[in-house]
């Protein structure tokens, strides 16, 4: 291994700096929230009212998605399984620690402190999902130091964008189609544009999968598929809104899965199934229902959205990804633009349509809970009337459906712009020469950063085996 990619000094020093910084910030700014503070508990406190029992099941489900789902999904390269799973583990662990602080300053900061509870961990998991999606665009071409730098920078960029969009533009985005999927996608594309490697457009000997790596990747898909309803519903309003979110997510995933199998067989020249389609395209429905997941869109609409998202994702992998690499210098390694970008745009459009069609006839008074920005403002007589029907209803902005739809459009464009700019800046910093970036030849290879076991396959061994197999086919008398 060349000295330029040695982790002996770079990684320990960088991690030490990060840990000392985080420890100091936690010591100064982080305390317990009311549900975790022993001083606020007494004989009149009902332990079962603690927010832990409301939020922890969703946190646990998202944990499985982050560490097992994403980890296995990113282990699809034949010679890059260690790196895919372990770099995911490292990046996710740091990101959650860092996001607790950065998001805390915007969302949970009061009286000079960040008040820590399970809900902070859950929000940090969503920020972590953003970073791991972006990671998919540069997998195989970056060092662990570069990935930590990427997380270090992307979390603040994301937190500022999320805060600005939610506070000033004020949108409906329960499943994160805009603020998670679109943001992560275009940030990752911005990074990979700067890190463009011309030689990789011609293909790479190690950029292949194997029987075992494909099975492991499929296992990641299954974990993501099973727990995606929790991801989409975790931050929705408890009750019927959350109930609909779970139903819509499952229906969307189901229809996209069925469609993926059909498309894979039809467009395969030999009429067979392609593992890449099953590993990625089947998940499209979970993204496509995201922006309208808690709305009264109907089960049929959720089913249709799953089909639409899957179709767009499938053809994106087939045609758009090669075009972007060839013409736009965007090497999207995992095809995040298809699974998160295209489907995020479809989802956002569906959310706008659902907002325009929303009426009290369909929703009843609860419309002003789901579409809180359409609730009457302070001083409007209708607000008092609604608060009698819905105790705790907060004043809104009095927007019309058309006005809210325009704000949703503004959020889409501003999120894409902010994420792309952030990605370009981050890519320039990640490109600095002292961050142990692998050479073109060493991309997609575990051996560069790991002590690999004796049975680790090397590309040279695979070539010899393939050549021997060809010789046996040509000279069957030599067999045995």
N, C-alpha and C positions, 0 to 999 in steps of 0.2 A: 504494500500500500504506500502510495507516495506521501511525502511529508505534508503536502498541501491539503490532504483530506484527513489527516490524523485528528482524532477527537481527544487525545490525551490531555491537552491543555484547554482547547477551545470550549468543549462541552462542560467540564467541571467548573471552570471559571465563570462561564456564562450562567450556569445553574446556580452557583453560589451567589452571584450578584442578584439574580432574580429572587432567590429565597430570602436573602437578607433584606432586600427592599420590601418584599411582601410581608415578612415578619414585622418589620418596623411599622408599616402602614396598618396592619391588623392591630398591633399593640396600641396605636394612637387612635384609630378611627372605628374599630369594630367592637360592638357589644351585642348582647342578646336582645331579641325582640320580646314583646310582652309575653308571648306564649312559651318562651324558653327561660324566662327570668324567675328565679326562685323567690325573689322578694315580693313578687306580685301574686303569689299563690297563697291561698288561705283555706279555712274550713268551709268557705262558701263557694270555692272554685270547683267546678265540675271537670275532672281530668279529661272526660270524653269530649268536652267542648274545645279542647286544644286543637289548633290548626294542623298539628302533626297528622291527625287521623283523616283530615280532608286532603292534604297535599302530598303526604309521603307515598301513597300507592302510585300516583302519577310520576313522582320523582324516581321511584324504583324502576318503573317501566321505561322511562326515558334513559335511565342509567344503562339498562340492558341494550337499548338501541345504540347509545354512544360508544360503549366499550366493547360489546360483543358484536352487535349488528354492523356498525361501521368498520370495526376491526377486521372481521372476517371478510366483509365485502371488498376491502382494500388489499386483500391477500391473493389477488387473482393472477398475478404474474408468477411464472414458474420458478424464477430464481429470486423472487422478491417477497416471499411470504413472511419472513422474519421482519423485514422493514415495514411492510404494509401494516402489520398488526402492532408491532412494538412502537413505531413512530406515532401511530394513532393513539396508543396508550399514553405515551409521553406528552404529546401535544394536548390531548384532552384533559389530562390531569392538571397541567399548568394553566390551560385556558379557563377551567372552572374556578381555580383559585384567583386568577387575575380578574375574571368577569365579576366575581362577587364584589370586589373592590370598585371596579370602574362603573358597573351598573348601580352599585350601592350609592355612589355619589350623586347619581341622577334620580334614582327612584326611592331609596330608603334612607336618605340622609336627613336627619332632624336632630336638633339640639347638639350639633357638632359630632354626631355619631352615625354610623351605619348600623341599623338594627337587624341582626342576623336571625333568620328563621329558615325553615325548609323552603319557603316560597322563594327566598334568595337563591338557594341551590337550584331550584327548578328553573328560574330565569337564567341562571348561569349555564345550565345545561343547554338551553336554547341558543345562547351565544356560542357555546361549544359546537353545536350542530352547524352553525354558520361557518366556523373555521374549518371543520372537517369536510364540509361540502367543498369549500374553496381548495382545500388540500388535494381533492381529487383531480384538479386540473394540472397539478405539478408533481403528482406521485411518480416516483422512480427517478426524478431528475434533481432532487434536492437533498441536502444533508439534514440531520436532526437539528443542527444549529440554525439553519435557514428556516426550518419549520417553526422553531420557537420564536424567531424574530418575526415571522409572519403572524403568529398568534399574538405576540406582544403588541404589534401595531394594529392588527385588524380589530381586536376587541375594542379599543378606544374609538376607532373610526365607526364601528358598528353601533356602539353605545350612544355616540353623539347623534348619529343618523336616526336611530330608534327613538331617542328622546325628542328630537326636533319634530319628527313626523307625527308622533303620538301627541305631543303637546301643542303644536302650532297648526299642523294640517288636520289632525284629528280624523282618523280613519277607522273603518271596520276591517279587521284582518285577523280573525280568530285563529286560523291555522297557519299563519305566518307566510302566506304565499308571496307577499310583497317584502316584508321586513326580514324574512329568513331566506326563502328560496331565491328570490330575485337578487337580493343583496349578495348572498354568498356566491351565486353564479357569476355575476358580473365583476365582483371583486376578484374571484379566481381567474377569470379570463383576462383581467387587467394584469395580474401578476404573470401569468404564463405568456402573455404578449411580450412583456419585457424580457422574460427568460427564454425567449425563442431560440431553439437550436436547429439550424438549417439541416444538419446531417440527419437528424431524427425523422425528418419528413421522408427520407428514403427508406425508412424502416430500420429496425435494430434487431440484431440476432437474439437478444435476450427479452425482447418485447413479445413474449409468447406465454401461453398458459399451459397447464398440464391437467391430466385427469384429476389429480389430488387437489390442485389449486382451484379448479373450477368447482369441485364439491364444497370446499371450504368457503368459497365466495357465495355459493348458493345458500349455504347455512346462514351467512350474514343476511342475505336477502330475506330468508324466512323469519329471522328475528325481527328485522325491520318491519316486515309485513304484519306480523302478529301484534306488535306493540304500537303500530302507527295510530290506531284510534286514540290511545292515551296521549300521544304527541299532539294530535290535532285538537283534543278536547280539554287538555290540562288547564288552560287559562280562560276557558269560556265561563259564562255565568252558570253557577250550579243550578241544577234542576232540569227543566225541559230543554234549555239551550244545550247543555252538556250532553243530554240524552240524544238529541238530534245529531250532534257532532260525531258521536260514536257510530250511530247508524249510518250516516252519510259516508264516513270514512271507510267503513267496512264494505258498503255497497260499491263505492268508487274503486276500491282495491280489487274487489271481486270481478267487476266488469273489465278492468284493465288487464287482469291476469288472463281471463278467458280470451280477450282480444289479442294479447301478446302471443299466446300459443298459436292462434289461427294465422296471424301475420307471419310469424316465424316459419311456419310450414309452407305457406303460400310462396314466400319470396326466397326460400332456399332452393337452389338449382336442382337439388336432388330430392326435394320434398321432405327434408328432415328438419328437426328442431335445432336451433342454434343456442348454445348455453348463454352467450352474452345477452340475448334477448330475454331469456327467462330470469337472468340475474338482475337486470336493470329495468327493462320496459314494464315488467309486471308491477313495479312500484309507482308508476306514473299517476294512477288514480288517487293515491294518497295526497299528492301535491295538488292535483287539479281541483279537488273539492275544497281546498284549504280556505280560500277567501270567503266562501259562502257556507262554510261547514256548519255553522250554528243557526243558519237562516231557514225559513220555511220554503225551501226550494223544491221540495217533493222528492221522494225516493227515486222516481223515474229520472229526474234531472241529475241526481247524483250518479246514477247508472250511466247516463249519456255522457256526463263529464269524464267518467273513467274511461270510456271508449275513446272519446276525443283526445284526452291526454295521452293515452297509450299509442294511438295512431301517430300523433305529432312526434312523440318521443322515438318511436320506431323508425320513422322516415328521417328524423334528425340524425340518429346514429348511422343510418345507411348512407345518407347523402350530404347532410350539412357539416358533420364533423370533418370529413376529408376535405370538403371545400374550404372550410375555415383554416385548416392547416396549410393547404396549398396556396390559397389566394390571400388570406388575411393575416398570416403568420401567427395564428392562434392554435397552439397544440393542446387541445383539450383531452388530456390523457384518459379520464374516466367518462367523458361525454356529459359533464355536468350541465352544459347548455341545453341538452335534450331533456334530461330528467328533472332539472330544476328551473331552467330559463324558459324554454318553450311552454312547459306545463304551468309555470308560474304566471306567464302572460295570459294563458287561457283561463286560469283560475281567477286572476284579477279582473278579466273581462266579465266572467260569469258573476263575480261579486258585484260589479257595477250594475249588471242587469237585474240582479236580485234586489239591490237597493232601489232601483227605479220602479220596480214592481211592488215593493212593500207597501202595505196599506193596513189601516186599523181593521178593515174587514177580515183580513187574513190573520193578523197577529193579535188583535184586541189591544188593550192598553199596554201589554208587554212590549209592543213595538218600540216604545220609548226607552225600554231597558236595553234591548238589543242594539237599536240605532240611537244611542244616547245623545248624539249630536243633533238629532231632530226633535228632542224634547224641548218644551217651551222654556224660554229663559226666565230669569228671576223677574218677578213682577207681573208675569202673564197670568191672568185668572185661570187659564186652563191648567197651569202647573199645579195649583192647589187642588183642583178637581182630580187630576191624575194621581197626586200623592195620597189622596184618600183611597184610591183603588189599588195603588202600588206603594205601600209604606217604604220609605227610604229612597224613593226615586229622586235623583239629583237633578238640579236645573241643567238644561242643555243649552244649545246655541240657536235653537229655533230654525235650523236649516231645512230647506225643502229637499225632496228626493233628488231633484236635478242639481241642486247646489252640492249636496253630498257626493254625487257621482263625479262632479268636476274635481272635487277635492281628492277623490280616489285616484283619478287620472294624474293629478299633480303629484301625488305620493309615488305613483309608479315611476314617472320620469325623474323625479328628484332622487329617488332611491337608486335607480340605475346610474344616474350621473354621479352621485356621491360614492357609490361603491366602485365604479370604474376608475374614478380619480384616485380613490384610496388604494385600489389595487395597483395602479401604475406607480404610485409613490412607493408602495411597499416592495414592488418588484425591483425598482431601482436600488433600494437599500439591500434587498436580498442578493443582489448581483455583485455586491462588494467582494473582492477577491479573498478576503481572510475568513469567510464563513464556510469553508470546506465544501464548496460546491463540487460534485463529482464531474469527472471528464465525460465527454460523450461516450467513450468506450466503456466506462464503468457504470453508466446508468442502468437501472433495473437489475442490480446485482447486490445480493445480501453480503457477499464476501468483502465488499468495500468497507463496511462499517461493523461487521460482526465476526466473531470467531465462530465459524460454521462447523458442524459435526462432520465426521469422516465420511458419512454417506451423502453429503451434500452434492447434488448434481451440478456439474459445471457445463457451460455451453459447449466446450470442446468435447466433453464426454458424450454429450447428447448427439453431436455431429458424427462422432465415430460410431455410435450405436446405430444411427440412422443409415450411415453408409454401409455398415455390416448387414443391416436388414435388407438394403437394396441388393447387395451382393448375393444374399441367400435367395432372394426372389429371382435374380437373373441366373443363378447356378444352383438349382434345387438339389443337385447331387451332393453338394457340400454340406447340406444340413445334417447335423448330428455327427 
